[in-house]
Amino acid sequence: MAKIWTEIEMDKPRKMRFGYLVMKEIDLQSKKTDKKDMDEIQALEYMIHKSLKEDDPELKLEDIPAVLNECNLVEVKEKLQEAIERDMPGLAQQSPAAIKNEEPAVEVLKPQ
């Protein structure tokens, strides 16, 4: 079966996807991260990094702020939400803060 990607224009054309291994990494991270150690922005950066890493294995978590600085954040949130809803329907009802077990809220991913 062919992989389905969400394409997005960032610092360059990129593809995001939440496959099984990404879901597992996010789940493991949520179990080992203390709520006080990761804020909402860090959680969002973590999820974006994990969604892009399969297509760009050289991409590092520390690169994500610079990547995000070069793009439309509303579009990034829309594309992230699209990828989550398609690939991880159970997590689609939670915000990036949910990876640290804080609060369920889709509004964080929706454009204002």
N, CA, C and O atoms as a GROMACS GRO file, in nm:
protein
  448
    1MET      N    1   0.084  -0.118   0.000
    1MET     CA    2   0.000   0.000   0.000
    1MET      C    3   0.090   0.126   0.000
    1MET      O    4   0.187   0.133   0.075
    2ALA      N    5   0.057   0.219  -0.082
    2ALA     CA    6   0.134   0.343  -0.093
    2ALA      C    7   0.110   0.433   0.027
    2ALA      O    8  -0.001   0.439   0.080
    3LYS      N    9   0.214   0.502   0.069
    3LYS     CA   10   0.202   0.596   0.180
    3LYS      C   11   0.130   0.721   0.130
    3LYS      O   12   0.150   0.765   0.017
    4ILE      N   13   0.047   0.777   0.215
    4ILE     CA   14  -0.025   0.900   0.183
    4ILE      C   15   0.040   1.012   0.264
    4ILE      O   16   0.053   1.003   0.386
    5TRP      N   17   0.079   1.116   0.194
    5TRP     CA   18   0.148   1.229   0.255
    5TRP      C   19   0.061   1.354   0.250
    5TRP      O   20  -0.024   1.368   0.162
    6THR      N   21   0.082   1.444   0.344
    6THR     CA   22   0.024   1.578   0.340
    6THR      C   23   0.137   1.670   0.296
    6THR      O   24   0.237   1.685   0.366
    7GLU      N   25   0.121   1.730   0.180
    7GLU     CA   26   0.226   1.817   0.126
    7GLU      C   27   0.205   1.959   0.176
    7GLU      O   28   0.092   2.008   0.188
    8ILE      N   29   0.318   2.025   0.206
    8ILE     CA   30   0.314   2.161   0.260
    8ILE      C   31   0.437   2.237   0.214
    8ILE      O   32   0.547   2.182   0.204
    9GLU      N   33   0.416   2.365   0.186
    9GLU     CA   34   0.527   2.454   0.150
    9GLU      C   35   0.577   2.519   0.278
    9GLU      O   36   0.503   2.593   0.344
   10MET      N   37   0.700   2.491   0.314
   10MET     CA   38   0.760   2.550   0.433
   10MET      C   39   0.885   2.625   0.389
   10MET      O   40   0.876   2.712   0.302
   11ASP      N   41   0.999   2.595   0.445
   11ASP     CA   42   1.124   2.653   0.397
   11ASP      C   43   1.157   2.598   0.259
   11ASP      O   44   1.236   2.655   0.184
   12LYS      N   45   1.094   2.484   0.227
   12LYS     CA   46   1.100   2.417   0.097
   12LYS      C   47   0.979   2.326   0.093
   12LYS      O   48   0.914   2.306   0.196
   13PRO      N   49   0.946   2.269  -0.021
   13PRO     CA   50   0.833   2.175  -0.022
   13PRO      C   51   0.863   2.056   0.070
   13PRO      O   52   0.970   1.996   0.063
   14ARG      N   53   0.769   2.025   0.156
   14ARG     CA   54   0.787   1.916   0.251
   14ARG      C   55   0.664   1.827   0.254
   14ARG      O   56   0.557   1.865   0.205
   15LYS      N   57   0.681   1.708   0.311
   15LYS     CA   58   0.570   1.614   0.325
   15LYS      C   59   0.562   1.572   0.472
   15LYS      O   60   0.663   1.543   0.535
   16MET      N   61   0.439   1.571   0.524
   16MET     CA   62   0.419   1.525   0.661
   16MET      C   63   0.330   1.402   0.663
   16MET      O   64   0.243   1.382   0.578
   17ARG      N   65   0.355   1.320   0.764
   17ARG     CA   66   0.281   1.196   0.777
   17ARG      C   67   0.293   1.147   0.921
   17ARG      O   68   0.398   1.163   0.984
   18PHE      N   69   0.186   1.088   0.972
   18PHE     CA   70   0.185   1.028   1.104
   18PHE      C   71   0.164   0.879   1.090
   18PHE      O   72   0.053   0.830   1.111
   19GLY      N   73   0.269   0.806   1.056
   19GLY     CA   74   0.262   0.661   1.046
   19GLY      C   75   0.267   0.598   1.184
   19GLY      O   76   0.274   0.668   1.285
   20TYR      N   77   0.265   0.466   1.187
   20TYR     CA   78   0.264   0.393   1.314
   20TYR      C   79   0.385   0.428   1.400
   20TYR      O   80   0.371   0.451   1.520
   21LEU      N   81   0.505   0.432   1.340
   21LEU     CA   82   0.625   0.459   1.418
   21LEU      C   83   0.623   0.599   1.479
   21LEU      O   84   0.670   0.620   1.591
   22VAL      N   85   0.568   0.695   1.406
   22VAL     CA   86   0.556   0.830   1.460
   22VAL      C   87   0.458   0.830   1.577
   22VAL      O   88   0.484   0.892   1.681
   23MET      N   89   0.345   0.762   1.561
   23MET     CA   90   0.247   0.754   1.670
   23MET      C   91   0.311   0.692   1.793
   23MET      O   92   0.289   0.737   1.905
   24LYS      N   93   0.391   0.588   1.773
   24LYS     CA   94   0.457   0.520   1.884
   24LYS      C   95   0.557   0.614   1.954
   24LYS      O   96   0.562   0.618   2.077
   25GLU      N   97   0.634   0.688   1.876
   25GLU     CA   98   0.729   0.784   1.935
   25GLU      C   99   0.657   0.892   2.016
   25GLU      O  100   0.702   0.928   2.125
   26ILE      N  101   0.548   0.943   1.963
   26ILE     CA  102   0.471   1.045   2.034
   26ILE      C  103   0.414   0.987   2.163
   26ILE      O  104   0.415   1.052   2.267
   27ASP      N  105   0.364   0.865   2.156
   27ASP     CA  106   0.310   0.798   2.275
   27ASP      C  107   0.419   0.779   2.380
   27ASP      O  108   0.397   0.807   2.498
   28LEU      N  109   0.536   0.731   2.339
   28LEU     CA  110   0.646   0.711   2.432
   28LEU      C  111   0.690   0.844   2.494
   28LEU      O  112   0.718   0.851   2.614
   29GLN      N  113   0.696   0.948   2.411
   29GLN     CA  114   0.735   1.080   2.461
   29GLN      C  115   0.634   1.130   2.565
   29GLN      O  116   0.672   1.188   2.666
   30SER      N  117   0.506   1.107   2.539
   30SER     CA  118   0.403   1.155   2.632
   30SER      C  119   0.414   1.086   2.767
   30SER      O  120   0.380   1.146   2.869
   31LYS      N  121   0.462   0.963   2.769
   31LYS     CA  122   0.475   0.889   2.894
   31LYS      C  123   0.598   0.929   2.974
   31LYS      O  124   0.601   0.914   3.096
   32LYS      N  125   0.700   0.980   2.906
   32LYS     CA  126   0.824   1.012   2.979
   32LYS      C  127   0.845   1.162   3.001
   32LYS      O  128   0.940   1.202   3.069
   33THR      N  129   0.759   1.246   2.945
   33THR     CA  130   0.776   1.391   2.958
   33THR      C  131   0.689   1.446   3.070
   33THR      O  132   0.568   1.422   3.073
   34ASP      N  133   0.751   1.518   3.160
   34ASP     CA  134   0.679   1.585   3.267
   34ASP      C  135   0.611   1.708   3.208
   34ASP      O  136   0.668   1.777   3.123
   35LYS      N  137   0.490   1.736   3.250
   35LYS     CA  138   0.414   1.851   3.200
   35LYS      C  139   0.494   1.980   3.208
   35LYS      O  140   0.480   2.067   3.122
   36LYS      N  141   0.575   1.993   3.310
   36LYS     CA  142   0.651   2.116   3.330
   36LYS      C  143   0.771   2.127   3.237
   36LYS      O  144   0.829   2.235   3.222
   37ASP      N  145   0.810   2.016   3.174
   37ASP     CA  146   0.928   2.015   3.089
   37ASP      C  147   0.901   2.056   2.944
   37ASP      O  148   0.994   2.088   2.871
   38MET      N  149   0.776   2.056   2.902
   38MET     CA  150   0.743   2.085   2.762
   38MET      C  151   0.621   2.175   2.756
   38MET      O  152   0.513   2.137   2.800
   39ASP      N  153   0.639   2.297   2.701
   39ASP     CA  154   0.525   2.386   2.688
   39ASP      C  155   0.453   2.360   2.555
   39ASP      O  156   0.493   2.273   2.478
   40GLU      N  157   0.349   2.435   2.531
   40GLU     CA  158   0.266   2.415   2.410
   40GLU      C  159   0.346   2.431   2.281
   40GLU      O  160   0.327   2.353   2.188
   41ILE      N  161   0.433   2.529   2.275
   41ILE     CA  162   0.515   2.552   2.155
   41ILE      C  163   0.610   2.435   2.133
   41ILE      O  164   0.624   2.386   2.021
   42GLN      N  165   0.674   2.390   2.239
   42GLN     CA  166   0.766   2.276   2.228
   42GLN      C  167   0.691   2.150   2.182
   42GLN      O  168   0.742   2.074   2.101
   43ALA      N  169   0.571   2.129   2.234
   43ALA     CA  170   0.492   2.013   2.195
   43ALA      C  171   0.455   2.021   2.047
   43ALA      O  172   0.460   1.921   1.975
   44LEU      N  173   0.418   2.141   2.002
   44LEU     CA  174   0.386   2.161   1.861
   44LEU      C  175   0.508   2.136   1.773
   44LEU      O  176   0.499   2.067   1.671
   45GLU      N  177   0.623   2.191   1.813
   45GLU     CA  178   0.747   2.168   1.738
   45GLU      C  179   0.780   2.019   1.732
   45GLU      O  180   0.823   1.969   1.628
   46TYR      N  181   0.762   1.949   1.843
   46TYR     CA  182   0.790   1.806   1.849
   46TYR      C  183   0.701   1.729   1.750
   46TYR      O  184   0.750   1.645   1.675
   47MET      N  185   0.573   1.759   1.749
   47MET     CA  186   0.481   1.690   1.658
   47MET      C  187   0.512   1.723   1.512
   47MET      O  188   0.509   1.634   1.427
   48ILE      N  189   0.543   1.848   1.483
   48ILE     CA  190   0.579   1.885   1.346
   48ILE      C  191   0.706   1.813   1.304
   48ILE      O  192   0.714   1.759   1.193
   49HIS      N  193   0.805   1.812   1.391
   49HIS     CA  194   0.930   1.743   1.360
   49HIS      C  195   0.905   1.595   1.330
   49HIS      O  196   0.954   1.543   1.229
   50LYS      N  197   0.831   1.528   1.415
   50LYS     CA  198   0.803   1.386   1.394
   50LYS      C  199   0.726   1.362   1.265
   50LYS      O  200   0.748   1.262   1.197
   51SER      N  201   0.635   1.454   1.230
   51SER     CA  202   0.556   1.436   1.108
   51SER      C  203   0.639   1.455   0.981
   51SER      O  204   0.605   1.399   0.877
   52LEU      N  205   0.747   1.532   0.989
   52LEU     CA  206   0.832   1.561   0.872
   52LEU      C  207   0.952   1.468   0.861
   52LEU      O  208   1.010   1.453   0.753
   53LYS      N  209   0.990   1.405   0.970
   53LYS     CA  210   1.116   1.330   0.978
   53LYS      C  211   1.124   1.212   0.881
   53LYS      O  212   1.231   1.185   0.827
   54GLU      N  213   1.015   1.143   0.857
   54GLU     CA  214   1.019   1.028   0.766
   54GLU      C  215   1.059   1.070   0.625
   54GLU      O  216   1.132   0.998   0.556
   55ASP      N  217   1.010   1.184   0.582
   55ASP     CA  218   1.044   1.234   0.448
   55ASP      C  219   1.182   1.300   0.445
   55ASP      O  220   1.246   1.305   0.340
   56ASP      N  221   1.228   1.351   0.559
   56ASP     CA  222   1.358   1.419   0.568
   56ASP      C  223   1.431   1.370   0.693
   56ASP      O  224   1.430   1.438   0.796
   57PRO      N  225   1.495   1.253   0.684
   57PRO     CA  226   1.561   1.194   0.801
   57PRO      C  227   1.671   1.280   0.862
   57PRO      O  228   1.706   1.262   0.978
   58GLU      N  229   1.726   1.375   0.786
   58GLU     CA  230   1.832   1.461   0.838
   58GLU      C  231   1.778   1.578   0.922
   58GLU      O  232   1.855   1.645   0.990
   59LEU      N  233   1.648   1.602   0.918
   59LEU     CA  234   1.587   1.712   0.990
   59LEU      C  235   1.596   1.688   1.140
   59LEU      O  236   1.562   1.580   1.190
   60LYS      N  237   1.644   1.789   1.212
   60LYS     CA  238   1.658   1.779   1.358
   60LYS      C  239   1.552   1.864   1.426
   60LYS      O  240   1.502   1.961   1.369
   61LEU      N  241   1.518   1.826   1.546
   61LEU     CA  242   1.420   1.901   1.624
   61LEU      C  243   1.462   2.047   1.640
   61LEU      O  244   1.378   2.137   1.636
   62GLU      N  245   1.592   2.069   1.656
   62GLU     CA  246   1.639   2.206   1.671
   62GLU      C  247   1.623   2.290   1.544
   62GLU      O  248   1.630   2.412   1.551
   63ASP      N  249   1.602   2.225   1.429
   63ASP     CA  250   1.582   2.296   1.302
   63ASP      C  251   1.440   2.351   1.288
   63ASP      O  252   1.416   2.442   1.209
   64ILE      N  253   1.347   2.297   1.362
   64ILE     CA  254   1.206   2.328   1.343
   64ILE      C  255   1.173   2.476   1.362
   64ILE      O  256   1.097   2.529   1.280
   65PRO      N  257   1.223   2.547   1.464
   65PRO     CA  258   1.190   2.690   1.473
   65PRO      C  259   1.228   2.768   1.348
   65PRO      O  260   1.152   2.853   1.304
   66ALA      N  261   1.344   2.741   1.290
   66ALA     CA  262   1.386   2.811   1.167
   66ALA      C  263   1.297   2.773   1.049
   66ALA      O  264   1.264   2.858   0.966
   67VAL      N  265   1.258   2.647   1.042
   67VAL     CA  266   1.166   2.603   0.935
   67VAL      C  267   1.034   2.676   0.950
   67VAL      O  268   0.979   2.727   0.852
   68LEU      N  269   0.981   2.681   1.071
   68LEU     CA  270   0.852   2.746   1.095
   68LEU      C  271   0.858   2.897   1.072
   68LEU      O  272   0.758   2.958   1.034
   69ASN      N  273   0.972   2.955   1.093
   69ASN     CA  274   0.989   3.098   1.073
   69ASN      C  275   0.974   3.136   0.926
   69ASN      O  276   0.946   3.252   0.894
   70GLU      N  277   0.992   3.042   0.837
   70GLU     CA  278   0.986   3.067   0.693
   70GLU      C  279   0.851   3.036   0.630
   70GLU      O  280   0.839   3.038   0.508
   71CYS      N  281   0.750   3.009   0.709
   71CYS     CA  282   0.623   2.971   0.648
   71CYS      C  283   0.503   3.034   0.717
   71CYS      O  284   0.516   3.099   0.821
   72ASN      N  285   0.388   3.013   0.657
   72ASN     CA  286   0.261   3.063   0.708
   72ASN      C  287   0.213   2.969   0.819
   72ASN      O  288   0.179   2.854   0.792
   73LEU      N  289   0.211   3.016   0.942
   73LEU     CA  290   0.177   2.930   1.055
   73LEU      C  291   0.032   2.882   1.052
   73LEU      O  292   0.002   2.773   1.100
   74VAL      N  293  -0.057   2.961   0.996
   74VAL     CA  294  -0.196   2.917   0.983
   74VAL      C  295  -0.201   2.795   0.891
   74VAL      O  296  -0.268   2.696   0.922
   75GLU      N  297  -0.130   2.802   0.779
   75GLU     CA  298  -0.127   2.688   0.687
   75GLU      C  299  -0.062   2.567   0.753
   75GLU      O  300  -0.107   2.454   0.733
   76VAL      N  301   0.043   2.588   0.830
   76VAL     CA  302   0.109   2.477   0.900
   76VAL      C  303   0.012   2.408   0.994
   76VAL      O  304   0.004   2.285   0.997
   77LYS      N  305  -0.061   2.487   1.071
   77LYS     CA  306  -0.159   2.429   1.164
   77LYS      C  307  -0.269   2.354   1.089
   77LYS      O  308  -0.311   2.247   1.133
   78GLU      N  309  -0.315   2.410   0.977
   78GLU     CA  310  -0.418   2.342   0.897
   78GLU      C  311  -0.366   2.209   0.843
   78GLU      O  312  -0.435   2.108   0.849
   79LYS      N  313  -0.244   2.210   0.790
   79LYS     CA  314  -0.186   2.089   0.732
   79LYS      C  315  -0.156   1.985   0.840
   79LYS      O  316  -0.175   1.865   0.818
   80LEU      N  317  -0.110   2.031   0.956
   80LEU     CA  318  -0.085   1.940   1.067
   80LEU      C  319  -0.215   1.874   1.110
   80LEU      O  320  -0.220   1.753   1.132
   81GLN      N  321  -0.320   1.954   1.122
   81GLN     CA  322  -0.451   1.901   1.159
   81GLN      C  323  -0.499   1.800   1.054
   81GLN      O  324  -0.552   1.694   1.089
   82GLU      N  325  -0.482   1.833   0.927
   82GLU     CA  326  -0.521   1.742   0.818
   82GLU      C  327  -0.448   1.608   0.831
   82GLU      O  328  -0.510   1.502   0.820
   83ALA      N  329  -0.318   1.613   0.853
   83ALA     CA  330  -0.239   1.491   0.866
   83ALA      C  331  -0.281   1.410   0.988
   83ALA      O  332  -0.291   1.287   0.982
   84ILE      N  333  -0.305   1.478   1.100
   84ILE     CA  334  -0.347   1.409   1.222
   84ILE      C  335  -0.482   1.342   1.201
   84ILE      O  336  -0.499   1.225   1.237
   85GLU      N  337  -0.577   1.414   1.144
   85GLU     CA  338  -0.711   1.359   1.124
   85GLU      C  339  -0.707   1.237   1.031
   85GLU      O  340  -0.782   1.142   1.052
   86ARG      N  341  -0.621   1.240   0.930
   86ARG     CA  342  -0.613   1.129   0.837
   86ARG      C  343  -0.538   1.010   0.897
   86ARG      O  344  -0.583   0.896   0.887
   87ASP      N  345  -0.424   1.038   0.959
   87ASP     CA  346  -0.336   0.931   1.002
   87ASP      C  347  -0.355   0.885   1.146
   87ASP      O  348  -0.326   0.771   1.180
   88MET      N  349  -0.405   0.975   1.231
   88MET     CA  350  -0.419   0.943   1.373
   88MET      C  351  -0.554   0.990   1.425
   88MET      O  352  -0.560   1.081   1.508
   89PRO      N  353  -0.663   0.932   1.378
   89PRO     CA  354  -0.795   0.984   1.415
   89PRO      C  355  -0.819   0.989   1.565
   89PRO      O  356  -0.894   1.076   1.611
   90GLY      N  357  -0.760   0.901   1.643
   90GLY     CA  358  -0.778   0.904   1.788
   90GLY      C  359  -0.714   1.025   1.852
   90GLY      O  360  -0.763   1.074   1.954
   91LEU      N  361  -0.604   1.074   1.795
   91LEU     CA  362  -0.534   1.190   1.850
   91LEU      C  363  -0.590   1.321   1.794
   91LEU      O  364  -0.558   1.428   1.845
   92ALA      N  365  -0.670   1.313   1.691
   92ALA     CA  366  -0.722   1.433   1.626
   92ALA      C  367  -0.804   1.519   1.720
   92ALA      O  368  -0.822   1.638   1.696
   93GLN      N  369  -0.854   1.461   1.827
   93GLN     CA  370  -0.935   1.536   1.922
   93GLN      C  371  -0.851   1.601   2.031
   93GLN      O  372  -0.906   1.660   2.124
   94GLN      N  373  -0.717   1.592   2.020
   94GLN     CA  374  -0.629   1.645   2.122
   94GLN      C  375  -0.533   1.747   2.064
   94GLN      O  376  -0.502   1.744   1.945
   95SER      N  377  -0.487   1.836   2.148
   95SER     CA  378  -0.389   1.935   2.106
   95SER      C  379  -0.249   1.880   2.123
   95SER      O  380  -0.232   1.773   2.182
   96PRO      N  381  -0.146   1.950   2.071
   96PRO     CA  382  -0.009   1.906   2.096
   96PRO      C  383   0.021   1.894   2.244
   96PRO      O  384   0.106   1.814   2.283
   97ALA      N  385  -0.047   1.971   2.328
   97ALA     CA  386  -0.025   1.961   2.472
   97ALA      C  387  -0.067   1.825   2.525
   97ALA      O  388  -0.025   1.784   2.633
   98ALA      N  389  -0.151   1.755   2.450
   98ALA     CA  390  -0.195   1.623   2.493
   98ALA      C  391  -0.080   1.524   2.499
   98ALA      O  392  -0.088   1.425   2.571
   99ILE      N  393   0.028   1.550   2.425
   99ILE     CA  394   0.140   1.457   2.433
   99ILE      C  395   0.208   1.466   2.570
   99ILE      O  396   0.287   1.379   2.606
  100LYS      N  397   0.176   1.569   2.644
  100LYS     CA  398   0.226   1.576   2.781
  100LYS      C  399   0.111   1.565   2.880
  100LYS      O  400   0.124   1.605   2.996
  101ASN      N  401  -0.002   1.512   2.833
  101ASN     CA  402  -0.119   1.482   2.917
  101ASN      C  403  -0.178   1.604   2.986
  101ASN      O  404  -0.216   1.596   3.103
  102GLU      N  405  -0.188   1.714   2.914
  102GLU     CA  406  -0.246   1.833   2.975
  102GLU      C  407  -0.395   1.845   2.947
  102GLU      O  408  -0.477   1.819   3.036
  103GLU      N  409  -0.431   1.882   2.827
  103GLU     CA  410  -0.570   1.910   2.801
  103GLU      C  411  -0.609   1.867   2.661
  103GLU      O  412  -0.529   1.879   2.568
  104PRO      N  413  -0.732   1.816   2.643
  104PRO     CA  414  -0.779   1.788   2.508
  104PRO      C  415  -0.839   1.916   2.450
  104PRO      O  416  -0.935   1.970   2.506
  105ALA      N  417  -0.785   1.964   2.337
  105ALA     CA  418  -0.839   2.085   2.275
  105ALA      C  419  -0.791   2.098   2.133
  105ALA      O  420  -0.674   2.129   2.109
  106VAL      N  421  -0.880   2.075   2.038
  106VAL     CA  422  -0.845   2.085   1.897
  106VAL      C  423  -0.817   2.229   1.858
  106VAL      O  424  -0.745   2.254   1.761
  107GLU      N  425  -0.871   2.324   1.932
  107GLU     CA  426  -0.859   2.465   1.896
  107GLU      C  427  -0.714   2.508   1.875
  107GLU      O  428  -0.688   2.600   1.797
  108VAL      N  429  -0.621   2.447   1.943
  108VAL     CA  430  -0.480   2.484   1.930
  108VAL      C  431  -0.433   2.464   1.787
  108VAL      O  432  -0.347   2.538   1.739
  109LEU      N  433  -0.488   2.366   1.718
  109LEU     CA  434  -0.444   2.334   1.582
  109LEU      C  435  -0.526   2.406   1.476
  109LEU      O  436  -0.486   2.407   1.359
  110LYS      N  437  -0.637   2.464   1.512
  110LYS     CA  438  -0.721   2.530   1.415
  110LYS      C  439  -0.678   2.675   1.398
  110LYS      O  440  -0.641   2.740   1.496
  111PRO      N  441  -0.681   2.728   1.276
  111PRO     CA  442  -0.645   2.868   1.256
  111PRO      C  443  -0.743   2.958   1.328
  111PRO      O  444  -0.863   2.928   1.335
  112GLN      N  445  -0.693   3.066   1.380
  112GLN     CA  446  -0.777   3.161   1.454
  112GLN      C  447  -0.849   3.254   1.359
  112GLN      O  448  -0.924   3.341   1.403
   0.00000   0.00000   0.00000
